[in-house]
């Protein structure tokens, strides 16, 4: 891998997205609108205070997973990837370039979603707002990395959606949104503890309530970071030049 080729790929991806208003709206606006909808639904109760941090983890994660996986898959199906790899561009340059491009979009998306949740929807934060941003950004990067990994295995956009029950739904069900993980059956609790979205939800909730110190939160950010790196490495190893 060379930094120049990686950055060139990043620039090309960002240029393509800049000319696609619908993708920009999906990335930057839709998560905030969904968070606002949840806040509106529970406007007369204190429920949003409890589930708001989990929504900050959930919606950006899902959107980044879908957009990243489908956009990367289209590069293969259109033959663009095969043409790029015929030049001095390695799989690592391609995957890392995409990761940087969508990682930057994830940062912007997260900043908008967190600002909207805190200052518009009234999500109460007892801990550090800056630390909340850090955890939420790590969560968005997680969606990007898992999307890249899914795109390496999928053959069609429909298969990307089919991968959601594998990559996304178990994390939602076992992440502690519907039931605290310590109340799950022992086997499911152990599985949930190893899923990265669970740690994002835990960290965001800890910052929101102020119940845990910064060390607890940073440990979970580190765990998420390991998943991000592992998913990007897996994507670069398993990426095929072309989808038959």
N, C-alpha and C positions, 0 to 999 in steps of 0.2 A: 504494500500500500504506500502511496505517496500523498502528502498533504495537498499538493496542487490539484491532482486529479480528484481527490475527495471533495475539495472545495468547489471545483468546477461542476461536479455532479450536484452538490448542494445548491449552487446558483441556478442550474438548469431547472431543478425541481421547483424552486421558489418562483422562478419566472413563469413556469407553466401554471402554478396555482394562482399567481397574480392575475392571470387572464381567465380565471374560472370563479365568477362571483358566487355561484351556488356552493362550491366547496368552501370558500372563505366564510360564507354565512353559516354553513354547517359546523365548521371548526370553531369559529369565534363567538357566535351568537347563540346557537341552539342549546349548548350546555347551560348557559345563564338563564335562558328562557325556561328550561325544564326545572332548574332550581327555583326560579321565581314561581312557577306553577305549584310546586310542592309547598312552598312557603304560603302561597295564597290559599291552597286547600286547607291548611292547618292554621289559618290566620287567627282564629278565635281560641286556639289552644296553645299549649307549650310544647307540642309535639315537634315542631320544626327545630326547636332548640336542641332536642335530643338527636333527631335524625339528620339535621342539616350537615354536620361534618361527613356523614356517610354519603350523602348526596354529592358533596364536593368531591368525594373519591370516585363515585360511581359514574356520573354522567360524562365528565371529561375522559375517563378511562375508556368507556364504550365508544365514544365518538372517535377518539384517536385510534383505537384498534381498527374500526371499520374503514376509516378514510385511508390510513396508512397501508393496510393490507390490500385494499382494492386498487389503490393507485400504483403500488409496486407490482401487483399481478398484471395490470394492464401493460406495463413495460415489457413483460415477457410475452404476453399474448399478441401484442402488436409487432413483435420482432425487434423492438428498440433495444432490448437488452442484448440480444444476439449481435446486433450491429456494434453496440458499444464495446462488448467484450472482444470483438474482432480487432479493436484498437488496443493500445496499451492501457487498458483499464481492467483491473482485477475485480473479482467478486467482493473482496473486502472494501475496495474504493466505492463500489456501487452501493453496498449496504450501509456503510458508514456515512456516505453522502446523503442518502435518504434519511438516515437516523438523525443527522444534524439538521436537515431541512425541517422535518416534521417535529424534531425536538424543539426547534426555535418556535414553531407554531404552537406547540404544546405549552411553552412558557407563556406566550402571549395569551392563549386561551385561558390558562389557569389564572393569570393575573386579572383578566376580565371577570372570570367566574367568582373568584374569591372576593374581589372588590364589590361585585354585585350582591353576593350573599351577605357580606358584612355590612355594607353601607346603604344598601337599598332594601334588602329583605330583612335586615335587622338581626342577623345571626350573632349571638353574643359570644365573644371570645374572651375568656379569662386569662389565657396565656399570651404569648408573643404573637402578634399578627405576622411579623416577619418569618417566624418559624412555621406558621401556618402556610405561608406562601411556599416555603421550601418543600414541605411535605406534599402539598398539592401539585407542585411542579414535578416532583419525583413520581407521583401517581400518573400524571399525564405522559411522562417519558416511559413509564411501564406499559401503558396502552400502546404507545408507538412501537416499542421493542417487540411486544407480543404480536402486534400486527405484522411486523416484518417477518417474524418467525412463521406465522400462519400463512403468509403469502408465498413462502418458499415451498410449502407443501400443497397448496391449493392449485387447481387447474382452471377453475372458472370463478367468477364473482359469486355465483350461487354457492360454490363450495366454501368460500370465505364465510358466508352467512351460516353455513352448516357447521363450521368450526366454532361458532360462538358457544354452542352447548358444551364444547370441550374446553375452550380457553377462558370463557367468560362466566357462563351461568353457574358452574360449581363454586367459583369464587364469590359470586353474589349470595348464593344460598348458604355457604359456610363461612361467610365473612363477618357474621355477627349483626347483620342488619335486621333480620327477622327475629332472631333469638340469640342471646349471648352465647358465645362459643363454649363457655364452661358449663352450659346447660344442655349441650348436644351430647349424643352418645359418644363414648370414649374414642371410638375409631374415627368418627367424623370430626371430633374436636382436634385430634392429632393432624388429620388431613388439612383442616382449616388453618391450623397454626403454621403450616408450611406454605400456604398460599400467599402471594405478595399483596393482593388486595386487602386481605385481612389486616396486614400490618399497616397499610395506608389508612384504613378506617380507624384502627387503634390509635395511630399517631395523631390523626386529625381530631379525633374525639378527645384525646389527652390534652392537646393544645387548647381546644375549645373550652373544656371544663377546668383546665389548670390543675388536674389531679395528679399529674406525673411531672417529674423534673425533665430538663432538657436532655439529659443522658438517655432516658427511656425513649424519647422521641428520635434522637439521632441514631440510636441502635436500630430502630425500625427503618429509618431512611437508608441506613447501610444495607440492611437486608433487601430492601426494594432495589437498591443499586446493583447488588449482586445478581438479582433476577434480570435486570435490564441488560447488563453486560453479557450474561449467559444467553439470553434470547438473541442478542445481536450476533454473537459468535455462532450460535446454532443456525441462524438465518444465512450467514455468509458461507457456512460449510455446506448446507443442504440446497442452496439456491441453484436452480437449473437454468441453463442458458436460454431455453425456450420451452414453452408449454405445448405439447403435441395436440 
